[in-house]
């Protein structure tokens, strides 16, 4: 089995691909973290068309991206045989010509189907385990520690492209920005207000700072900063949790006019457009933090089980953690009753929040 640092890149230096397929099915934040790799590929091969294979739910991340020629959006509800037809259609270029290069950033079974049904001469990934070896012609090591750099390591080492610390990229339209401004105006956000978007949700308990902690932190900061207003973000099935956060925040003394809970869930791009107009994003280690980064908004992330590899190494992006010996564990369950989160008190996070609101980031 290849080691994590092994290269098999012979002949790639002379490669001049006309069509490239990048494969990253999920999750939403990971697809956004793929965009620096796409940017590096476009800089290295400016004449190439770069397509992306991803899941349907992730496709909005790549809309309006000038460096992406086409997005293959996988519908996971397709039957087995219809899925095979889709994999074959994608792998052979969809009638637009054979791919010269396919890069698999994830090594999932559905991507392996595409590779198996494709006649692309170069199939590149990170060093595969022995059971995946037949699917790839080349591989190159990942890098790190930042997650987007880790993903881009395959491109860096295969094509000798330097890492420029590029952030993720999400391209909003003027109409999306205008609609976001209108939405904030509807909720009473004035130009002189300081808006913080808040993501108090997560599907994993080991990454979920308690609702009561978010509520108290917002109330404490609002007592010090009368210009502060908050907008709660949520995804499918998270309505009850954000309603609890709102209720607890009001019980902590936060004025209802300063806490916005949208009547409807914002789409991914609506969320990003609103974040682009915010002063700061506060939240757990989940995809909204990457969206805020991608639209140029500073972020403060509360860390539980995850490492700081998900934090962009640049000004305006910080994380805060209790720093227990068991952190980071990257586990989905905890035998210590999530002390890394429950024992991280709002009073300890408050100075970081206030300092970031005060600082002006370029």
C-alpha positions in Angstrom: 0.0 0.0 0.0 1.4 3.4 -0.9 2.5 5.6 2.0 0.8 9.0 2.6 4.0 10.7 1.3 4.5 8.6 -1.8 4.6 10.0 -5.3 3.7 8.4 -8.6 3.7 11.4 -10.9 5.9 10.3 -13.8 5.0 12.1 -17.0 2.7 14.7 -15.4 5.2 17.5 -15.9 4.6 17.3 -19.6 0.9 16.9 -19.4 -1.2 19.6 -21.2 -4.8 18.7 -20.5 -7.6 20.3 -22.4 -10.3 18.9 -20.2 -10.1 18.3 -16.5 -12.6 16.7 -14.1 -12.3 17.3 -10.4 -14.3 14.9 -8.1 -15.5 16.0 -4.7 -18.9 14.7 -3.9 -19.4 16.1 -0.4 -19.7 17.7 2.2 -20.8 21.3 1.3 -17.9 22.9 3.2 -15.4 20.5 1.6 -16.6 21.4 -1.9 -16.1 25.0 -1.0 -12.6 24.1 0.2 -11.9 22.6 -3.2 -12.1 26.0 -5.0 -8.4 26.9 -4.1 -7.4 23.7 -5.9 -9.5 24.6 -8.9 -7.9 28.1 -8.9 -4.4 26.5 -8.9 -5.3 24.2 -11.8 -6.7 27.1 -13.8 -3.5 29.1 -13.2 -1.4 26.1 -14.2 -3.5 25.1 -17.3 -5.3 28.4 -18.3 -6.5 26.9 -21.6 -8.2 23.9 -20.0 -11.9 23.5 -19.2 -12.3 22.4 -15.6 -15.5 20.5 -14.7 -16.5 19.3 -11.3 -18.4 16.2 -10.1 -20.3 16.8 -6.9 -23.6 16.0 -5.2 -26.7 18.0 -6.1 -26.9 19.6 -2.7 -23.4 21.0 -3.1 -23.7 22.3 -6.6 -24.8 25.9 -5.6 -21.3 26.4 -4.1 -19.9 26.4 -7.6 -22.5 28.6 -9.4 -21.1 31.6 -11.2 -17.5 30.4 -10.7 -15.7 31.6 -13.8 -13.0 28.9 -13.4 -15.6 26.1 -13.6 -16.8 25.1 -17.1 -19.5 22.6 -16.0 -20.8 21.0 -12.8 -22.0 17.4 -12.9 -24.6 17.3 -10.1 -25.1 13.8 -8.8 -28.7 13.0 -7.7 -28.3 10.3 -5.1 -32.0 9.3 -5.6 -31.3 7.8 -9.0 -31.8 4.0 -9.3 -28.7 1.8 -9.5 -28.9 1.4 -13.3 -29.6 5.1 -13.9 -26.7 5.9 -11.7 -24.4 3.7 -13.8 -25.6 5.6 -16.9 -24.8 8.9 -15.2 -21.3 7.7 -14.1 -20.6 6.5 -17.7 -21.8 9.7 -19.2 -19.7 11.8 -16.8 -16.6 9.6 -17.1 -16.6 9.7 -20.9 -17.0 13.5 -21.0 -20.7 13.9 -21.5 -20.4 14.1 -25.3 -18.0 17.1 -25.1 -14.8 15.1 -25.5 -12.7 12.8 -23.4 -11.2 14.0 -20.2 -7.4 14.2 -20.3 -7.2 14.3 -16.5 -9.5 13.2 -13.7 -8.5 14.2 -10.1 -10.3 12.3 -7.3 -10.0 14.3 -4.1 -12.1 11.9 -2.0 -11.9 8.3 -3.2 -15.6 7.4 -2.6 -17.3 4.4 -4.2 -19.4 6.6 -6.5 -16.3 8.4 -7.8 -14.6 5.0 -8.4 -17.5 4.1 -10.7 -16.8 7.2 -12.7 -13.1 6.3 -12.9 -13.8 2.7 -13.8 -16.2 3.7 -16.6 -13.9 6.4 -18.0 -11.2 6.2 -20.6 -9.2 9.2 -19.3 -5.5 8.6 -19.7 -4.6 10.2 -16.3 -6.5 9.4 -13.1 -4.9 11.2 -10.2 -5.5 11.1 -6.4 -3.7 11.0 -3.1 -1.9 7.7 -2.2 -4.7 5.1 -2.3 -5.1 2.0 -0.1 -4.3 -1.3 -1.9 -7.9 -1.9 -2.7 -8.2 1.4 -4.7 -4.9 1.0 -6.6 -6.5 -0.3 -9.8 -8.6 2.9 -10.2 -5.6 5.3 -10.5 -2.7 5.8 -12.8 -1.0 8.5 -10.7 -1.0 9.7 -7.1 0.7 12.5 -5.1 0.7 13.2 -1.3 -1.5 15.6 0.5 -0.1 18.7 2.3 -1.4 20.7 5.2 -2.1 21.5 7.9 -4.9 23.8 6.6 -7.7 21.7 5.2 -7.8 23.4 1.8 -4.0 23.1 1.5 -4.2 19.5 2.4 -6.7 18.9 -0.4 -4.5 21.0 -2.8 -1.4 18.9 -2.0 -2.3 16.5 -4.8 -2.2 19.4 -7.3 0.9 21.0 -5.7 3.0 17.9 -5.8 1.8 16.5 -9.1 2.2 19.7 -11.2 4.8 21.6 -9.1 2.3 24.4 -8.3 3.1 26.5 -5.2 0.6 27.1 -2.4 -0.4 30.8 -2.3 -2.6 30.6 0.7 -5.7 31.3 -1.4 -9.0 31.3 0.5 -12.0 29.5 -0.8 -13.9 31.3 -3.5 -17.7 31.8 -3.8 -18.9 34.2 -6.5 -22.0 36.2 -5.7 -24.1 38.0 -8.3 -25.0 41.6 -7.9 -28.7 40.5 -7.7 -27.8 38.2 -4.8 -26.1 41.0 -2.9 -29.0 43.4 -3.6 -31.5 40.8 -2.3 -29.4 40.2 0.8 -29.3 43.9 1.6 -33.1 44.1 1.1 -33.6 41.2 3.5 -31.5 42.8 6.2 -33.3 46.1 5.7 -36.6 44.1 6.1 -35.3 42.9 9.5 -34.3 46.3 10.7 -30.6 46.1 10.2 -29.3 49.7 9.7 -26.0 50.7 8.1 -24.7 51.8 11.6 -25.4 48.4 13.1 -22.7 45.7 13.6 -24.2 42.5 12.3 -23.0 39.0 13.5 -24.2 35.9 11.8 -24.5 33.0 14.2 -24.4 29.3 13.4 -25.3 27.6 16.7 -26.1 24.3 15.0 -24.2 21.0 14.2 -25.3 17.5 13.5 -22.5 16.1 15.7 -22.8 16.7 19.4 -19.0 16.9 19.8 -18.9 20.0 17.7 -22.0 21.7 19.2 -21.4 24.4 21.7 -24.4 24.5 24.1 -27.4 26.6 23.1 -27.3 28.3 26.5 -23.7 29.3 26.0 -24.5 31.0 22.6 -27.5 32.8 24.2 -25.5 34.1 27.1 -22.5 35.2 24.9 -24.8 37.2 22.7 -26.5 38.9 25.6 -23.2 39.7 27.3 -21.7 41.2 24.1 -24.9 43.2 23.4 -24.7 44.8 26.8 -21.3 46.1 25.9 -21.9 46.9 22.3 -25.3 48.6 21.8 -24.8 48.5 18.0 -24.7 44.7 17.9 -27.4 42.7 16.1 -27.4 38.9 15.4 -28.9 36.8 12.7 -29.3 33.1 13.4 -28.5 30.7 10.6 -30.0 27.2 10.3 -30.3 24.3 7.9 -32.9 21.6 7.4 -34.2 20.1 10.6 -32.4 22.6 12.8 -35.4 24.9 13.4 -36.0 23.7 16.9 -32.4 24.3 18.0 -32.2 27.9 16.8 -35.6 28.5 18.3 -34.2 27.3 21.6 -31.2 29.6 21.2 -33.4 32.5 20.6 -35.6 31.8 23.6 -32.6 31.4 25.9 -31.1 34.6 24.6 -34.3 36.6 25.2 -34.4 35.1 28.7 -30.8 36.3 29.2 -31.9 39.8 28.6 -31.2 40.3 24.9 -33.7 42.6 23.3 -35.9 40.9 20.6 -35.2 43.6 18.1 -31.5 42.7 18.1 -31.9 39.0 17.4 -33.2 37.9 14.0 -34.5 34.4 13.3 -35.5 34.3 9.6 -39.0 33.0 9.0 -37.6 30.6 6.4 -34.3 28.8 6.0 -31.9 30.7 3.7 -30.5 28.9 0.7 -26.7 28.4 0.6 -26.2 31.3 -1.6 -28.7 33.5 0.3 -26.7 32.7 3.4 -23.4 33.6 1.8 -24.8 36.9 0.5 -26.1 37.9 4.0 -22.7 36.9 5.5 -20.9 39.1 2.9 -22.7 42.1 4.6 -21.9 41.0 8.2 -19.1 42.3 10.4 -18.4 38.8 11.8 -19.5 35.2 11.7 -19.7 33.3 15.0 -20.3 29.6 15.1 -19.4 26.0 15.4 -16.9 24.2 13.1 -19.2 23.7 10.1 -19.7 24.9 6.6 -21.0 28.4 7.3 -17.6 29.4 8.6 -16.1 28.5 5.2 -18.8 30.5 3.4 -18.1 33.5 5.5 -14.4 33.2 4.7 -15.2 32.8 1.0 -17.1 36.1 0.9 -14.5 38.0 2.9 -16.2 38.1 6.4 -14.1 37.5 9.5 -14.9 34.3 11.5 -14.7 33.2 15.1 -15.2 29.5 15.6 -15.8 27.5 18.8 -13.9 24.3 18.6 -14.7 21.0 20.3 -13.5 17.7 18.8 -12.0 19.2 15.6 -8.5 20.6 15.1 -7.5 24.0 14.0 -6.7 22.6 10.6 -10.1 23.9 9.5 -9.2 27.5 10.4 -7.8 29.6 7.5 -4.2 30.7 8.4 -4.7 34.4 7.8 -5.8 37.6 9.5 -9.5 37.8 10.6 -10.0 34.1 11.2 -9.7 32.6 14.7 -10.9 29.7 16.7 -11.3 29.3 20.4 -11.1 26.1 22.4 -10.7 25.0 26.0 -7.4 23.2 25.1 -8.0 20.0 27.0 -5.4 17.2 26.6 -7.9 15.1 24.6 -8.4 17.9 22.0 -8.6 17.4 19.2 -10.1 13.9 19.1 -12.2 14.1 15.9 -14.7 11.8 17.5 -18.5 11.8 17.1 -19.1 10.6 20.6 -17.5 11.6 23.9 -17.0 9.7 27.2 -16.2 12.9 29.1 -19.7 14.5 28.6 -18.3 17.0 26.0 -16.3 18.9 28.6 -14.3 20.6 25.9 -17.6 22.4 25.0 -19.7 22.5 28.1 -16.8 23.8 30.2 -15.9 26.5 27.7 -17.8 29.3 29.3 -19.3 32.3 27.4 -17.3 34.7 29.6 -14.1 33.1 28.2 -15.1 33.6 24.6 -16.5 37.2 25.1 -13.1 39.0 25.0 -12.2 37.3 21.7 -15.6 38.2 20.2 -15.3 41.9 21.3 -11.7 42.1 20.1 -12.6 40.8 16.6 -15.5 43.2 16.3 -13.2 46.1 17.2 -10.4 45.1 14.8 -10.5 46.2 11.2 -9.4 43.4 8.8 -8.2 44.0 5.3 
